[in-house]
Amino acid sequence: MTPTHRDARDPGTKGPRGLGSRKKERIDELAATAGASGPVDEAGAIDDTAGVSLIASAWRRLRRSPVFLVGLAITIAFVVLAIVSSWLAPHDPGEWLLYDKVSPQSNPIPGPEPGFPLGADDKGRDLLSRLLVGSRQTLIVGVCATLFGLAGGLVLGTLAGAFSGWVDSVIMRIVDVMLSIPSLLLAFSISAVASRPSQWTLIIAIAIVQIPIFARLLRGSMLAQRSKDHVLAARALGVKKSAIVLRHMLPNSLGPVIVQATLVLATAIIDAAALSFLGLGNPDDRNPEWGQMLGRAQTYIYDHPHLAFYPAICIIIVALGFTLMGESLREALDPKSRR
């Protein structure tokens, strides 16, 4: 027997079989060092482990994000405070409790005293109670305006994304015209048309301003869904177009729109405060709202700035909370920003 044949059969020699055995042992050692549970039996083998959904993956990043946690804490505190504000308020926000202490010459604004930690306004109404109850009105305006704007945007965005041709062109040109006008100016113009300003005219004006934002975003998401494999497969199987749009395209396009709603809610609160400050909100000051309180405080801004400071800082903190939470959600759900 020749040496060449002996090396080929004997694993302990330097032949091809011996070299392959030593390579496999080396690979097993490296795999064990890297934390593998056993030797590598087959090149390219993948462990059969369960996958992680997009929501679960996003939540893993969000719960470690201090920015999201701060925004979530502010948002939850604001919502809970708005719900229980009627029970937390120490006095009736519309009752003139300290009016006998109001003197236009010497004491136009009563200061803090027992039972009134923040003092009162120019009519002797408890400032703390008005701030607490005003949070509920601010939440109602912001949430209702965002929901109405989201509903209108869903209708226009779905029509534009599902149909091409003249339907898409007409809707997008209307959206472009609305987006070309500054949002606050457009909301001001819509509110000024109403014969009598009220809380509902404020909600409608802000909702109309938000509609094109949702419509354009949803249209873009639905256009991206039109070329997906599951949509093409449904078309090949002869599924009706309405079923494809409502069951396949629309549900998979709502993620960015819902995230945008949290950011729009912060904008809606600021716009509502601005319109109320200009006198286009609810004229009945027995139901206080933070923007309305800012408008009434401008008369005493130099001598008693705290009347404007308290509602202003409340608006800033709440808007900041929704913004931090919305930005964190958008980054967590965006595949390009994952680390």
C-alpha positions in Angstrom: 0.0 0.0 0.0 1.4 3.4 -1.0 1.8 6.3 1.6 -0.6 8.4 -0.4 -3.4 5.9 0.1 -2.6 5.5 3.8 -2.8 9.2 4.5 -6.1 9.4 2.8 -7.6 6.7 5.1 -5.9 7.6 8.4 -7.4 10.6 10.1 -4.3 11.1 12.2 -2.1 11.8 9.3 -1.8 15.0 7.2 -4.0 13.7 4.5 -7.3 15.2 3.4 -9.4 13.3 6.0 -7.1 14.2 8.8 -7.1 17.9 7.8 -10.9 17.9 7.6 -11.2 16.4 11.1 -8.9 19.0 12.6 -10.8 21.8 10.9 -14.1 20.5 12.3 -12.7 20.3 15.8 -11.4 23.8 15.5 -14.8 25.0 14.4 -16.4 23.2 17.3 -14.0 25.0 19.7 -14.8 28.4 18.3 -18.5 27.7 18.4 -18.2 26.7 22.1 -16.2 29.8 22.9 -18.9 32.0 21.2 -21.6 30.5 23.4 -23.0 27.8 21.2 -24.7 24.9 23.0 -23.1 22.2 20.9 -20.8 21.5 18.0 -21.5 22.7 14.6 -23.2 19.8 12.8 -24.0 21.6 9.6 -22.6 24.7 8.0 -25.1 27.5 7.8 -27.6 26.0 10.3 -29.9 28.5 12.0 -31.5 27.9 15.4 -35.2 27.6 15.3 -36.2 30.5 17.6 -39.3 32.5 17.7 -39.4 35.9 16.0 -40.2 39.2 17.5 -43.0 41.4 16.2 -42.6 45.0 15.3 -44.6 46.2 18.3 -42.6 44.0 20.7 -39.3 45.1 19.2 -40.4 48.8 19.4 -41.5 48.4 23.1 -38.1 46.9 24.0 -36.5 50.1 22.8 -39.1 52.5 24.2 -38.9 51.2 27.7 -35.2 51.9 27.8 -35.7 55.4 26.4 -35.7 58.1 29.0 -37.2 60.6 26.5 -40.2 58.3 25.9 -40.7 57.6 29.6 -40.7 61.3 30.5 -43.2 62.1 27.7 -45.4 59.1 28.7 -45.3 60.2 32.4 -46.4 63.8 31.5 -49.1 62.5 29.2 -50.6 60.1 31.7 -50.4 62.7 34.5 -52.2 65.2 32.3 -55.0 62.8 31.2 -55.6 61.6 34.8 -55.6 65.2 36.1 -58.1 66.2 33.5 -60.4 63.3 34.3 -60.4 63.9 38.1 -60.1 67.7 38.0 -63.6 68.3 39.1 -63.0 66.3 42.3 -59.5 67.8 42.9 -60.5 71.4 42.5 -60.9 72.9 46.0 -63.6 75.5 44.8 -66.0 76.1 42.0 -64.0 77.7 39.2 -66.8 80.0 38.3 -67.7 81.3 41.8 -66.6 84.8 42.8 -65.4 83.8 46.2 -62.9 86.7 46.8 -64.7 89.4 44.9 -65.1 91.4 48.0 -61.3 91.7 48.3 -60.9 93.0 44.7 -60.2 96.7 44.5 -59.5 98.2 41.1 -57.2 100.8 42.6 -55.3 99.0 45.4 -55.8 95.3 45.0 -57.1 94.3 41.5 -55.8 90.7 41.9 -56.1 89.0 45.3 -52.9 87.2 46.3 -52.4 83.8 47.9 -54.1 83.1 51.2 -55.3 80.1 53.2 -57.6 78.0 51.0 -56.3 79.8 47.9 -52.7 78.8 47.4 -52.3 80.6 44.0 -54.6 83.5 44.7 -57.5 84.6 42.6 -58.2 86.4 39.3 -59.7 89.8 38.7 -63.2 88.5 39.6 -62.1 86.7 42.8 -62.2 83.2 41.3 -59.8 80.6 42.7 -56.8 80.4 40.3 -55.9 76.8 41.2 -59.4 75.5 40.6 -59.5 77.2 37.2 -56.2 75.7 36.2 -57.3 72.2 37.2 -60.7 72.4 35.5 -59.1 74.1 32.5 -57.0 71.0 31.9 -60.2 69.1 31.1 -61.4 71.7 28.6 -57.9 71.7 26.9 -57.9 67.9 26.7 -61.4 67.8 25.2 -60.5 70.4 22.5 -57.2 68.7 21.6 -58.5 65.2 21.5 -61.7 66.0 19.6 -59.9 68.1 17.1 -57.3 65.4 16.5 -59.9 62.7 16.1 -62.0 64.7 13.7 -58.9 65.6 11.7 -57.8 62.0 11.7 -61.2 60.8 10.5 -61.2 63.4 7.6 -57.6 62.6 6.7 -58.4 58.8 6.6 -61.2 59.4 4.1 -59.2 61.6 1.8 -56.0 59.6 2.1 -57.8 56.3 1.5 -59.5 57.6 -1.6 -56.3 59.1 -3.0 -54.2 56.0 -2.2 -56.7 53.5 -3.5 -57.6 55.2 -6.7 -55.3 56.8 -9.2 -56.0 59.3 -12.0 -58.2 62.2 -11.5 -59.4 61.2 -8.0 -55.9 61.3 -6.7 -55.0 64.5 -8.5 -58.1 66.4 -7.3 -57.6 65.4 -3.7 -53.9 66.1 -3.6 -54.3 69.6 -5.2 -56.9 70.5 -2.5 -54.4 69.2 0.1 -51.6 71.2 -1.4 -53.7 74.4 -1.3 -54.5 73.8 2.4 -50.9 73.0 3.3 -49.7 76.2 1.5 -51.6 78.3 4.1 -50.1 78.6 7.6 -52.1 76.4 9.9 -52.8 79.0 12.5 -53.9 81.6 9.9 -56.3 79.0 8.3 -57.7 78.0 11.7 -58.2 81.7 12.5 -60.0 82.3 9.2 -62.3 79.4 9.8 -63.1 80.4 13.3 -63.8 84.0 12.3 -66.5 82.8 9.9 -68.7 81.5 12.7 -71.3 84.0 13.9 -70.8 83.1 17.5 -67.5 81.6 18.7 -67.8 78.5 20.9 -65.8 75.5 21.9 -67.1 73.5 18.9 -66.2 76.1 16.3 -62.7 76.0 17.8 -62.6 72.2 17.5 -63.9 72.2 13.9 -61.4 74.9 12.8 -58.4 73.0 14.3 -59.7 69.7 12.8 -59.9 71.1 9.3 -56.3 72.3 9.6 -55.1 68.8 10.5 -57.0 66.9 7.8 -54.4 67.5 5.0 -51.5 66.3 7.2 -53.1 62.9 7.8 -54.4 62.7 4.2 -51.0 63.2 2.6 -49.3 60.8 5.1 -51.8 58.0 4.6 -51.7 58.4 0.8 -48.0 57.9 0.8 -48.2 54.8 3.0 -50.9 53.3 0.9 -48.9 53.9 -2.3 -46.0 52.0 -0.8 -48.4 49.2 0.1 -49.7 48.8 -3.5 -46.4 47.1 -4.6 -46.2 44.8 -1.7 -46.3 41.0 -2.3 -49.4 40.3 -0.3 -51.3 43.0 -2.3 -50.1 41.6 -5.6 -51.0 38.1 -4.5 -54.5 39.2 -3.6 -54.9 40.9 -7.0 -53.7 37.7 -8.7 -56.3 35.7 -6.8 -59.0 37.9 -8.0 -59.9 39.6 -4.7 -62.1 42.6 -5.0 -60.4 46.0 -5.0 -62.5 47.2 -2.0 -61.4 44.2 0.0 -57.8 44.7 -0.9 -57.9 48.3 0.1 -59.8 47.8 3.4 -58.3 44.5 4.5 -54.7 44.6 3.2 -53.6 48.2 2.3 -55.3 50.3 4.9 -54.5 48.4 8.1 -50.8 48.1 7.2 -50.7 51.9 6.4 -52.1 53.2 9.7 -48.9 52.9 11.8 -47.3 56.2 10.7 -50.7 57.9 10.9 -51.3 56.9 14.5 -47.8 58.0 15.5 -48.4 61.3 13.7 -51.6 61.8 15.7 -49.6 62.0 19.0 -47.6 64.9 17.5 -50.6 66.6 16.0 -52.3 66.5 19.4 -49.6 68.7 20.8 -50.0 71.1 17.9 -53.8 71.1 18.4 -53.5 72.1 22.1 -51.2 75.0 21.2 -53.5 76.1 18.3 -56.5 75.9 20.6 -54.7 78.1 23.2 -53.7 80.6 20.6 -57.3 80.9 19.2 -58.7 81.2 22.7 -56.1 83.8 23.5 -57.4 85.8 20.5 -61.0 85.5 21.7 -62.2 82.9 19.2 -62.8 80.2 21.7 -65.5 79.6 24.2 -66.7 83.1 25.4 -68.2 81.7 28.6 -65.3 82.0 31.2 -67.3 80.0 33.8 -65.8 77.0 32.0 -62.1 77.9 32.0 -59.6 76.9 29.4 -55.8 77.6 29.5 -55.8 79.7 26.3 -58.8 81.7 27.5 -57.0 82.3 30.8 -54.0 83.6 28.9 -56.1 86.1 27.0 -57.7 87.5 30.2 -54.3 87.8 31.9 -52.8 90.1 29.3 -54.5 93.1 30.9 -52.5 92.5 34.1 -49.3 91.1 32.5 -47.0 93.7 33.9 -48.2 94.0 37.5 -49.4 90.4 38.0 -47.5 88.1 35.5 -48.4 85.0 37.4 -51.9 85.0 35.9 -50.3 84.3 32.5 -47.3 82.2 33.8 -49.4 79.4 35.3 -51.5 78.5 32.2 -48.6 79.1 29.9 -46.3 76.7 31.7 -49.1 74.1 31.8 -49.5 74.4 28.0 -45.8 74.1 27.4 -45.4 71.0 29.7 -48.3 69.2 28.2 -47.3 69.9 24.6 -43.7 68.8 25.4 -45.0 65.5 26.8 -47.0 64.6 23.7 -44.1 65.7 21.5 -41.5 63.6 23.3 -43.8 60.6 23.3 -44.6 61.0 19.6 -41.0 61.5 18.5 -39.9 58.4 20.4 -42.7 56.3 18.9 -41.8 57.4 15.4 -38.1 56.6 15.9 -38.9 53.2 17.5 -41.3 52.2 14.6 -39.0 53.4 11.8 -36.8 50.6 10.5 -34.2 53.1 9.4 -33.6 54.4 12.9 -33.2 51.0 14.6 -29.9 50.2 16.2 
